[in-house]
Amino acid sequence: MADDLAGDRVTRNLLALPRLLRRGGVQLNADNTRLYLRAVAELELDREEDVRAACRASLVSRHADLAAFEETFDAFWALLRGATLTRSAATSRVKAGQADEIEVPLAPVPSQMTPLVTRAVRVVASPVELLRGIDFSVMTNDERAAAARFLERLRWSPGERPSRRFRSARYGTRLDMRATLRKMLSTDGEPALLVRRAPRPKRRPLVILCDVSGSMEAYTRLLLHMSHALARGWGRVETFTFGTRLTRITRQLRERRPDAALARVSRTVADWSGGTRIADALHEFNWKWSRRVLGRGAIVLLVTDGWERGDPTRLELEAARLQRAAYRVIWIDPLSGTRDYSPEARGARALKRYVDDHLAANTLDGLARIAELLGQVGHGRPVRRAEKVA
């Protein structure tokens, strides 16, 4: 075993594991890789289980990535023993009964690996259509730039709400006595024309709470692009980020250019790619900001994967308090769009109980469905309270 793992081959192949994991859909950053190298340096490479445990602890931060890690580590261990990983041919296979859709591997992957996210795309003329079903975590830099441009053009409209002010309307519900009497002056006191009025609509406020912890790193930038598009297109948007603390970034997103706005956000947010304390962030929002920004029928977009390091019972209490104060709470969850997802963590179960909608946000199609839902939710308040009382 020592001969098999000795010398230059081990040194040359140690960095293959992070590369294979990225191809398999596992999200890694430079800190993960540095921690992995330090852990391996302290181990004897002839003890497979010790190496596997150290690699899992340093490279995996999401429960959904465990299956992909186990498959990838087996291929990596075979590579250390001298095996050769062949690349799968980039072939296309037409689905039965769906001649307009093909399975296209956008990047070659080792044949021993099965990607966590299926990259099925529709072949049409527009390059944006090719990206609509691809998970954000496996996009290249060019694909992310194209996706960001698509989000800027997407129409975001949370709808309007009636206000206490009125305007003249032909079929209004109320009689405008002052305007009617003024019209009677031109008809010698005869009420020839009854002037009516209706409530003047106003734009419904929108509040975005975006998770910027390490487990959301692959999705955060494009979801903040979505927040910038909402702020620029709709106007009445308040945006906050949270990881280990709550940070208001509404002013930073008022910058006209998306890249400049996100650069200002990155300089403002101190807990980027850190831990997650959703309960603490919701508690601070409920007590410090709720009355300021949740009035007048505001809709809340809670953007998080639901991984909570604190007390799930406290998270459930704060989520319930948030739902009572908001017109509607929409949970935007990148993980819910991945294969075999199930909200088994206690934090995710606590959130799911106290939200009105739970939507995937890992693809452009998912964000387009969120934009479509926002255009409909303003027409009626959810009946959650009646359901829970019953």
Backbone hydrogen bonds in HBPLUS format (Angstrom, degrees):
<---DONOR---> <-ACCEPTOR-->    atom                        ^
c    i                          cat <-CA-CA->   ^        H-A-AA   ^      H-
h    n   atom  resd res      DA  || num        DHA   H-A  angle D-A-AA Bond
n    s   type  num  typ     dist DA aas  dist angle  dist       angle   num
A0005-LEU N   A0001-MET O   3.04 MM   4  6.28 148.9  2.14 148.6 155.8     1
A0011-THR N   A0007-GLY O   3.46 MM   4  6.82 166.8  2.48 149.7 152.9     2
A0012-ARG N   A0008-ASP O   2.84 MM   4  5.97 159.2  1.88 154.3 160.4     3
A0013-ASN N   A0009-ARG O   3.02 MM   4  6.04 140.2  2.19 139.1 148.7     4
A0014-LEU N   A0010-VAL O   3.05 MM   4  5.97 125.2  2.36 152.3 161.0     5
A0016-ALA N   A0013-ASN O   2.99 MM   3  5.20 158.1  2.04 109.0 115.5     6
A0020-LEU N   A0016-ALA O   2.85 MM   4  6.06 160.2  1.89 157.2 162.9     7
A0021-LEU N   A0017-LEU O   2.93 MM   4  6.11 158.5  1.98 155.7 161.7     8
A0022-ARG N   A0018-PRO O   3.03 MM   4  6.23 157.2  2.08 146.2 151.4     9
A0023-ARG N   A0019-ARG O   3.13 MM   4  6.40 157.3  2.18 146.5 152.4    10
A0024-GLY N   A0020-LEU O   2.99 MM   4  6.23 134.6  2.20 138.3 151.1    11
A0024-GLY N   A0021-LEU O   3.04 MM   3  4.91 125.1  2.35  91.4 106.5    12
A0026-VAL N   A0021-LEU O   2.98 MM   5  5.30 158.4  2.02 153.1 146.4    13
A0025-GLY N   A0022-ARG O   3.13 MM   3  5.25 164.0  2.15 106.1 110.2    14
A0116-LEU N   A0024-GLY O   3.00 MM  92  5.92 170.8  2.01 139.1 141.5    15
A0033-THR N   A0029-ASN O   3.25 MM   4  6.63 160.4  2.29 151.8 156.7    16
A0034-ARG N   A0030-ALA O   2.95 MM   4  6.21 163.2  1.98 153.1 157.3    17
A0035-LEU N   A0031-ASP O   2.96 MM   4  6.10 163.3  1.99 151.1 155.7    18
A0036-TYR N   A0032-ASN O   2.91 MM   4  6.10 152.0  1.99 146.1 154.4    19
A0037-LEU N   A0033-THR O   2.99 MM   4  6.27 158.4  2.04 152.1 156.6    20
A0038-ARG N   A0034-ARG O   3.05 MM   4  6.30 159.4  2.09 149.3 154.8    21
A0039-ALA N   A0035-LEU O   2.98 MM   4  6.16 153.1  2.05 145.0 152.5    22
A0040-VAL N   A0036-TYR O   2.96 MM   4  6.20 160.9  2.00 152.5 157.1    23
A0041-ALA N   A0037-LEU O   3.05 MM   4  6.15 150.4  2.14 142.4 150.2    24
A0042-GLU N   A0039-ALA O   3.19 MM   3  5.46 145.1  2.32 102.9 112.4    25
A0043-LEU N   A0040-VAL O   3.11 MM   3  5.27 164.6  2.13 110.2 115.0    26
A0047-ARG N   A0044-GLU O   3.20 MM   3  6.07 162.1  2.24 127.1 128.1    27
A0051-VAL N   A0047-ARG O   3.14 MM   4  6.41 163.2  2.17 155.3 160.4    28
A0052-ARG N   A0048-GLU O   2.83 MM   4  6.03 161.4  1.87 155.1 160.9    29
A0053-ALA N   A0049-GLU O   2.97 MM   4  6.11 162.6  2.00 145.5 149.8    30
A0054-ALA N   A0050-ASP O   3.01 MM   4  6.20 161.6  2.05 148.5 153.5    31
A0055-CYS N   A0051-VAL O   2.93 MM   4  6.09 161.5  1.97 151.8 157.0    32
A0056-ARG N   A0052-ARG O   2.91 MM   4  6.08 158.6  1.95 149.8 156.0    33
A0057-ALA N   A0053-ALA O   3.00 MM   4  6.16 159.3  2.05 146.7 151.9    34
A0058-SER N   A0054-ALA O   3.10 MM   4  6.24 149.0  2.20 143.9 151.6    35
A0059-LEU N   A0055-CYS O   2.93 MM   4  5.80 148.0  2.03 149.6 156.5    36
A0060-VAL N   A0056-ARG O   3.16 MM   4  5.41 151.4  2.25 135.7 139.5    37
A0065-ASP N   A0062-ARG O   3.10 MM   3  5.50 155.6  2.16 109.1 116.5    38
A0066-LEU N   A0063-HIS O   3.25 MM   3  5.64 170.7  2.25 115.2 118.0    39
A0069-PHE N   A0065-ASP O   2.94 MM   4  6.11 151.0  2.03 149.4 158.3    40
A0070-GLU N   A0066-LEU O   2.99 MM   4  6.29 160.1  2.03 154.5 158.2    41
A0071-GLU N   A0067-ALA O   3.25 MM   4  6.51 166.1  2.27 152.8 155.4    42
A0072-THR N   A0068-ALA O   2.99 MM   4  6.08 160.4  2.03 146.7 152.8    43
A0073-PHE N   A0069-PHE O   2.77 MM   4  5.90 157.9  1.82 155.6 161.2    44
A0074-ASP N   A0070-GLU O   3.23 MM   4  6.40 154.4  2.30 142.9 148.5    45
A0075-ALA N   A0071-GLU O   3.34 MM   4  6.71 156.3  2.40 143.4 148.8    46
A0076-PHE N   A0072-THR O   2.90 MM   4  6.18 154.6  1.96 148.4 156.5    47
A0077-TRP N   A0073-PHE O   2.77 MM   4  5.96 159.7  1.82 154.7 159.1    48
A0078-ALA N   A0074-ASP O   3.07 MM   4  6.27 153.8  2.14 142.8 149.7    49
A0079-LEU N   A0075-ALA O   2.98 MM   4  6.24 142.5  2.12 139.5 150.2    50
A0080-LEU N   A0076-PHE O   2.99 MM   4  6.38 149.4  2.08 148.7 156.2    51
A0081-ARG N   A0077-TRP O   3.18 MM   4  6.45 139.9  2.35 138.1 148.5    52
A0081-ARG N   A0078-ALA O   3.18 MM   3  5.05 125.3  2.50  90.2 104.3    53
A0083-ALA N   A0078-ALA O   2.92 MM   5  5.42 160.2  1.96 150.6 145.1    54
A0082-GLY N   A0079-LEU O   3.06 MM   3  5.19 157.0  2.11 103.5 110.7    55
A0111-SER N   A0086-THR O   3.26 MM  25  6.33 161.8  2.30 167.9 166.5    56
A0088-SER N   A0109-VAL O   3.30 MM  21  6.20 173.3  2.30 154.5 155.6    57
A0091-THR N   A0089-ALA O   2.87 MM   2  5.58 129.8  2.13 108.4  92.9    58
A0098-GLN N   A0095-LYS O   3.22 MM   3  5.26 168.4  2.23 118.3 119.0    59
A0101-GLU N   A0098-GLN O   3.23 MM   3  5.68 170.4  2.24 116.3 118.7    60
A0113-MET N   A0110-PRO O   3.14 MM   3  5.58 162.9  2.17 113.4 118.8    61
A0130-LEU N   A0127-PRO O   3.16 MM   3  5.30 133.4  2.39  97.6 109.6    62
A0131-LEU N   A0128-VAL O   2.96 MM   3  5.32 145.9  2.08 107.8 117.8    63
A0132-ARG N   A0129-GLU O   3.38 MM   3  5.33 152.6  2.46  99.2 106.6    64
A0134-ILE N   A0131-LEU O   3.16 MM   3  5.28 162.8  2.19 109.8 115.1    65
A0365-ASP N   A0132-ARG O   3.02 MM 233  5.18 155.8  2.08 145.3 137.8    66
A0138-VAL N   A0135-ASP O   3.17 MM   3  5.82 159.5  2.22 118.1 123.3    67
A0136-PHE N   A0362-ASN O   2.84 MM 226  5.64 148.9  1.94 153.1 162.5    68
A0139-MET N   A0136-PHE O   3.31 MM   3  5.33 169.2  2.32 106.9 109.6    69
A0144-ARG N   A0140-THR O   2.91 MM   4  6.19 152.6  1.99 149.3 157.1    70
A0145-ALA N   A0141-ASN O   3.01 MM   4  6.26 153.3  2.08 145.8 152.6    71
A0146-ALA N   A0142-ASP O   3.05 MM   4  6.34 156.8  2.11 146.8 152.5    72
A0147-ALA N   A0143-GLU O   2.89 MM   4  6.11 153.3  1.96 145.9 153.7    73
A0148-ALA N   A0144-ARG O   2.87 MM   4  6.10 151.7  1.95 147.5 154.8    74
A0149-ARG N   A0145-ALA O   3.11 MM   4  6.39 153.2  2.18 144.3 150.9    75
A0150-PHE N   A0146-ALA O   3.07 MM   4  6.34 147.2  2.18 141.7 150.8    76
A0151-LEU N   A0147-ALA O   3.01 MM   4  6.34 151.7  2.10 147.0 154.0    77
A0152-GLU N   A0148-ALA O   3.11 MM   4  6.40 145.5  2.23 143.6 152.5    78
A0153-ARG N   A0150-PHE O   3.15 MM   3  5.31 130.7  2.40  98.4 110.9    79
A0154-LEU N   A0150-PHE O   3.11 MM   4  6.29 122.7  2.45 139.8 155.2    80
A0154-LEU N   A0151-LEU O   3.30 MM   3  5.04 142.0  2.46  91.4 101.9    81
A0204-ARG N   A0159-GLY O   3.06 MM  45  5.92 166.8  2.08 150.0 147.0    82
A0161-ARG N   A0202-LYS O   2.77 MM  41  5.39 156.7  1.82 154.7 162.6    83
A0202-LYS N   A0161-ARG O   2.83 MM  41  5.39 158.4  1.87 155.4 162.1    84
A0163-SER N   A0200-ARG O   3.20 MM  37  5.73 138.6  2.38 130.5 141.0    85
A0200-ARG N   A0165-ARG O   2.72 MM  35  5.57 170.9  1.73 143.0 142.5    86
A0167-ARG N   A0198-ALA O   2.92 MM  31  5.66 155.3  1.98 159.4 165.8    87
A0198-ALA N   A0167-ARG O   2.91 MM  31  5.66 156.2  1.97 162.1 167.1    88
A0169-ALA N   A0196-ARG O   3.07 MM  27  5.71 166.8  2.09 126.3 128.5    89
A0174-ARG N   A0197-ARG O   3.21 MM  23  5.39 165.8  2.23 162.5 161.9    90
A0197-ARG N   A0174-ARG O   2.84 MM  23  5.39 153.8  1.91 148.3 153.9    91
A0176-ASP N   A0195-VAL O   2.75 MM  19  5.45 162.4  1.78 146.6 151.2    92
A0180-THR N   A0176-ASP O   2.96 MM   4  6.12 151.4  2.04 149.2 158.4    93
A0181-LEU N   A0177-MET O   2.92 MM   4  6.10 163.2  1.95 155.6 158.5    94
A0182-ARG N   A0178-ARG O   3.11 MM   4  6.30 149.1  2.21 141.2 149.8    95
A0183-LYS N   A0179-ALA O   3.06 MM   4  6.31 149.7  2.16 141.9 149.2    96
A0184-MET N   A0180-THR O   3.05 MM   4  6.35 139.0  2.23 141.3 152.9    97
A0185-LEU N   A0182-ARG O   3.34 MM   3  5.65 152.3  2.42 103.3 110.7    98
A0186-SER N   A0183-LYS O   3.23 MM   3  5.90 150.6  2.32 114.7 121.0    99
A0187-THR N   A0184-MET O   3.11 MM   3  5.13 157.0  2.17 102.9 110.1   100
A0189-GLY N   A0184-MET O   2.89 MM   5  4.74 159.7  1.93 153.6 148.7   101
A0190-GLU N   A0187-THR O   3.13 MM   3  5.46 165.1  2.16 113.3 117.8   102
A0192-ALA N   A0190-GLU O   2.75 MM   2  5.57 132.0  1.98 112.6  96.9   103
A0299-ILE N   A0205-PRO O   3.06 MM  94  6.44 157.8  2.12 143.5 144.9   104
A0206-LEU N   A0236-ARG O   2.93 MM  30  6.23 147.0  2.04 153.9 164.4   105
A0238-GLU N   A0206-LEU O   2.90 MM  32  6.37 155.9  1.95 155.4 163.1   106
A0207-VAL N   A0299-ILE O   2.81 MM  92  6.12 160.2  1.85 165.4 168.7   107
A0301-LEU N   A0207-VAL O   2.75 MM  94  6.16 161.6  1.79 162.9 169.4   108
A0208-ILE N   A0238-GLU O   2.80 MM  30  6.23 160.6  1.84 159.8 166.5   109
A0240-PHE N   A0208-ILE O   2.80 MM  32  6.11 154.2  1.86 160.5 169.4   110
A0209-LEU N   A0301-LEU O   2.87 MM  92  6.15 169.8  1.88 163.9 165.2   111
A0303-VAL N   A0209-LEU O   2.73 MM  94  5.90 163.2  1.76 159.2 164.9   112
A0210-CYS N   A0240-PHE O   2.82 MM  30  6.16 171.9  1.83 155.6 156.4   113
A0242-PHE N   A0210-CYS O   2.97 MM  32  6.27 141.6  2.12 151.0 151.8   114
A0211-ASP N   A0303-VAL O   2.75 MM  92  5.86 153.0  1.82 160.7 169.2   115
A0212-VAL N   A0242-PHE O   3.01 MM  30  5.99 160.4  2.05 143.7 148.6   116
A0273-SER N   A0212-VAL O   2.75 MM  61  5.87 155.1  1.81 171.7 165.3   117
A0216-MET N   A0213-SER O   3.11 MM   3  5.52 152.0  2.19 110.0 118.5   118
A0214-GLY N   A0274-GLY O   2.87 MM  60  5.14 166.4  1.89 147.8 143.1   119
A0217-GLU N   A0214-GLY O   3.21 MM   3  5.17 167.7  2.23 109.6 111.4   120
A0219-TYR N   A0216-MET O   2.98 MM   3  5.53 147.3  2.09 117.0 126.6   121
A0220-THR N   A0216-MET O   2.92 MM   4  5.78 138.1  2.10 158.9 171.1   122
A0223-LEU N   A0219-TYR O   3.07 MM   4  6.18 156.2  2.13 156.9 164.4   123
A0224-LEU N   A0220-THR O   2.84 MM   4  6.06 145.0  1.96 151.6 161.4   124
A0225-HIS N   A0221-ARG O   2.94 MM   4  6.26 138.9  2.11 138.6 150.6   125
A0226-MET N   A0222-LEU O   2.98 MM   4  6.33 145.8  2.10 138.8 147.5   126
A0227-SER N   A0223-LEU O   3.02 MM   4  6.37 148.1  2.13 136.4 144.8   127
A0228-HIS N   A0224-LEU O   2.86 MM   4  6.13 152.8  1.93 145.6 152.7   128
A0229-ALA N   A0225-HIS O   2.91 MM   4  6.20 158.4  1.96 149.7 155.3   129
A0230-LEU N   A0226-MET O   2.96 MM   4  6.24 153.6  2.03 147.8 155.0   130
A0231-ALA N   A0227-SER O   2.90 MM   4  6.12 161.1  1.93 148.7 154.0   131
A0232-ARG N   A0228-HIS O   2.90 MM   4  6.08 159.5  1.94 152.5 157.6   132
A0233-GLY N   A0229-ALA O   2.87 MM   4  5.85 155.9  1.93 143.3 150.6   133
A0234-TRP N   A0230-LEU O   2.80 MM   4  5.48 161.5  1.83 146.8 152.1   134
A0235-GLY N   A0231-ALA O   3.20 MM   4  5.00 131.2  2.45 108.9 122.5   135
A0237-VAL N   A0235-GLY O   2.90 MM   2  5.63 133.9  2.12 106.7  92.9   136
A0249-ILE N   A0239-THR O   2.96 MM  10  5.64 162.1  2.00 142.1 147.9   137
A0241-THR N   A0247-THR O   2.80 MM   6  5.22 158.2  1.85 151.9 158.5   138
A0247-THR N   A0241-THR O   2.84 MM   6  5.22 159.0  1.89 155.9 158.6   139
A0243-GLY N   A0245-ARG O   3.32 MM   2  5.48 143.0  2.47 132.4 141.8   140
A0277-ARG N   A0243-GLY O   2.68 MM  34  5.98 141.7  1.82 169.6 164.5   141
A0253-LEU N   A0249-ILE O   3.20 MM   4  6.43 149.2  2.30 150.7 157.7   142
A0254-ARG N   A0251-ARG O   3.14 MM   3  5.35 159.6  2.19 106.1 112.3   143
A0261-ALA N   A0257-ARG O   2.97 MM   4  6.18 155.8  2.03 153.3 161.0   144
A0262-LEU N   A0258-PRO O   2.89 MM   4  6.14 162.5  1.92 157.7 161.3   145
A0263-ALA N   A0259-ASP O   2.96 MM   4  6.13 145.8  2.08 141.0 150.7   146
A0264-ARG N   A0260-ALA O   3.06 MM   4  6.31 153.5  2.13 144.4 150.7   147
A0265-VAL N   A0261-ALA O   2.97 MM   4  6.29 149.9  2.06 143.7 152.8   148
A0266-SER N   A0262-LEU O   2.92 MM   4  6.12 161.0  1.95 147.3 151.4   149
A0267-ARG N   A0263-ALA O   3.18 MM   4  6.43 145.7  2.30 141.4 149.8   150
A0268-THR N   A0264-ARG O   3.10 MM   4  6.28 134.4  2.32 138.1 150.1   151
A0268-THR N   A0265-VAL O   2.99 MM   3  5.04 129.4  2.26  97.8 112.1   152
A0269-VAL N   A0265-VAL O   2.90 MM   4  6.06 162.6  1.93 166.3 168.9   153
A0309-ARG N   A0276-THR O   3.38 MM  33  6.07 157.7  2.44 144.6 149.4   154
A0281-ALA N   A0277-ARG O   3.16 MM   4  6.42 161.3  2.20 149.7 155.1   155
A0282-LEU N   A0278-ILE O   2.89 MM   4  6.11 165.3  1.91 158.0 161.7   156
A0283-HIS N   A0279-ALA O   2.88 MM   4  6.01 151.0  1.97 145.1 153.8   157
A0284-GLU N   A0280-ASP O   3.00 MM   4  6.26 162.0  2.03 149.3 153.0   158
A0285-PHE N   A0281-ALA O   2.95 MM   4  6.19 158.8  2.00 147.5 154.0   159
A0286-ASN N   A0282-LEU O   2.81 MM   4  5.93 164.2  1.84 149.6 154.0   160
A0287-TRP N   A0283-HIS O   3.10 MM   4  6.26 157.3  2.15 149.5 154.5   161
A0288-LYS N   A0284-GLU O   2.88 MM   4  5.71 148.2  1.98 146.0 154.3   162
A0289-TRP N   A0285-PHE O   2.89 MM   4  4.98 149.7  1.98 128.6 138.4   163
A0290-SER N   A0285-PHE O   2.88 MM   5  5.92 130.7  2.13 163.4 164.0   164
A0292-ARG N   A0289-TRP O   3.03 MM   3  5.23 127.7  2.32 103.1 117.6   165
A0293-VAL N   A0289-TRP O   3.07 MM   4  6.20 156.4  2.13 166.7 171.8   166
A0294-LEU N   A0290-SER O   2.92 MM   4  5.35 152.1  2.00 149.7 153.4   167
A0327-TYR N   A0298-ALA O   2.91 MM  29  5.46 155.5  1.97 161.2 164.2   168
A0300-VAL N   A0328-ARG O   2.88 MM  28  6.21 171.3  1.88 166.9 169.6   169
A0330-ILE N   A0300-VAL O   2.82 MM  30  6.11 170.2  1.83 168.6 171.6   170
A0302-LEU N   A0330-ILE O   2.85 MM  28  6.07 160.6  1.89 152.2 158.8   171
A0332-ILE N   A0302-LEU O   2.83 MM  30  5.88 157.3  1.88 138.4 146.2   172
A0304-THR N   A0332-ILE O   3.16 MM  28  6.46 142.8  2.30 150.8 161.6   173
A0315-LEU N   A0311-ASP O   3.17 MM   4  6.51 153.2  2.24 146.7 154.8   174
A0316-GLU N   A0312-PRO O   2.91 MM   4  6.16 152.9  1.99 146.8 153.2   175
A0317-LEU N   A0313-THR O   3.13 MM   4  6.42 152.4  2.21 142.7 149.6   176
A0318-GLU N   A0314-ARG O   3.00 MM   4  6.30 163.0  2.03 153.7 157.2   177
A0319-ALA N   A0315-LEU O   2.87 MM   4  6.01 157.1  1.93 151.1 157.8   178
A0320-ALA N   A0316-GLU O   3.03 MM   4  6.14 154.0  2.10 142.6 149.2   179
A0321-ARG N   A0317-LEU O   3.09 MM   4  6.33 151.4  2.17 142.1 150.0   180
A0322-LEU N   A0318-GLU O   2.94 MM   4  6.16 152.0  2.02 145.4 152.8   181
A0323-GLN N   A0319-ALA O   3.00 MM   4  6.22 155.8  2.06 146.1 152.2   182
A0324-ARG N   A0320-ALA O   3.11 MM   4  6.35 153.4  2.19 145.6 151.9   183
A0325-ALA N   A0321-ARG O   3.33 MM   4  6.53 144.9  2.46 139.7 147.8   184
A0326-ALA N   A0322-LEU O   3.13 MM   4  6.26 137.7  2.32 147.0 157.8   185
A0356-ASP N   A0329-VAL O   2.85 MM  27  5.42 152.2  1.93 145.0 154.3   186
A0331-TRP N   A0357-ASP O   2.78 MM  26  5.96 168.4  1.79 160.2 156.4   187
A0359-LEU N   A0331-TRP O   2.91 MM  28  6.26 162.8  1.94 168.2 174.1   188
A0333-ASP N   A0359-LEU O   2.85 MM  26  6.06 168.6  1.87 172.4 174.1   189
A0336-SER N   A0333-ASP O   3.32 MM   3  5.61 139.2  2.50 104.5 114.4   190
A0337-GLY N   A0334-PRO O   3.38 MM   3  6.01 164.4  2.40 113.8 118.2   191
A0338-THR N   A0335-LEU O   3.03 MM   3  5.44 167.1  2.05 116.7 120.9   192
A0344-GLU N   A0342-SER O   2.73 MM   2  5.65 127.9  2.00 117.1 100.5   193
A0349-ARG N   A0345-ALA O   2.99 MM   4  6.30 158.0  2.04 153.7 160.3   194
A0350-ALA N   A0346-ARG O   2.94 MM   4  6.11 152.4  2.02 144.9 152.2   195
A0351-LEU N   A0347-GLY O   3.06 MM   4  6.33 156.3  2.12 147.9 153.6   196
A0352-LYS N   A0348-ALA O   2.96 MM   4  6.11 164.3  1.98 150.7 155.2   197
A0353-ARG N   A0349-ARG O   3.27 MM   4  6.37 142.2  2.42 140.1 147.7   198
A0354-TYR N   A0351-LEU O   3.02 MM   3  5.46 137.2  2.21 109.2 120.4   199
A0367-LEU N   A0363-THR O   3.17 MM   4  6.57 154.2  2.24 145.3 151.3   200
A0368-ALA N   A0364-LEU O   2.88 MM   4  6.11 149.8  1.97 148.0 156.8   201
A0369-ARG N   A0365-ASP O   2.99 MM   4  6.28 148.0  2.09 144.5 152.5   202
A0370-ILE N   A0366-GLY O   3.07 MM   4  6.40 143.4  2.21 139.8 150.1   203
A0371-ALA N   A0367-LEU O   2.99 MM   4  6.29 155.8  2.05 146.6 152.2   204
A0372-GLU N   A0368-ALA O   2.99 MM   4  6.26 149.6  2.08 141.4 150.0   205
A0373-LEU N   A0369-ARG O   2.90 MM   4  6.14 153.3  1.97 143.6 150.7   206
A0374-LEU N   A0370-ILE O   2.92 MM   4  6.18 158.3  1.97 152.0 157.5   207
A0375-GLY N   A0371-ALA O   3.32 MM   4  6.55 141.1  2.48 137.2 145.9   208
A0376-GLN N   A0373-LEU O   2.86 MM   3  5.20 157.1  1.91 112.3 120.1   209
A0377-VAL N   A0373-LEU O   2.99 MM   4  6.15 149.2  2.09 162.1 171.8   210
A0379-HIS N   A0376-GLN O   3.26 MM   3  6.02 171.4  2.26 123.5 125.5   211
A0387-GLU N   A0383-VAL O   3.14 MM   4  6.39 159.0  2.19 154.0 160.3   212
A0388-LYS N   A0384-ARG O   3.01 MM   4  6.21 157.6  2.06 150.4 155.5   213
A0389-VAL N   A0385-ARG O   2.97 MM   4  6.13 155.0  2.03 151.0 157.7   214
A0390-ALA N   A0386-ALA O   3.09 MM   4  6.19 156.5  2.14 142.9 149.1   215
